[in-house]
Amino acid sequence: MAGDGCSGERTVPVEVRLPEPLGERDVVVNLDQLYTPDRPGLLRRCGEFGCHPAPTGCTSDSYHQAARDADAPQHS
């Protein structure tokens, strides 16, 4: 699942046949894009700080990830 409102991005359904259920495992595409199960049948692309960053407020990395996701100005 992709698309965060940026131009040039869109959500595209892709069917992948697996020899066994994916379960809770992550998926690597092109050796540099990591996706993790989000909702049944959907994957979410992982961010700069991994697939499951600590909740906001727990670490400085989680603050950086939240600011980056909010597209806040650099010095805010």
RAFEN-V137281 format. One record per pair of residues at least 12 apart in sequence whose ideal C-beta (glycine too) atoms are under 8 Angstrom apart, sorted by the first residue. I is the first residue (numbers start at 1). J is the second residue. Records with the same first field share a line. If there is no record, write none. Layout:
I = J  J
This chain:
1 = 38  42  43  44  45
2 = 45
22 = 37
23 = 37
24 = 37
25 = 37
26 = 46  51
27 = 43
33 = 45
34 = 46  51
35 = 51
36 = 51  52
47 = 65  68  69
48 = 65  68
49 = 61  62  64  65
53 = 65
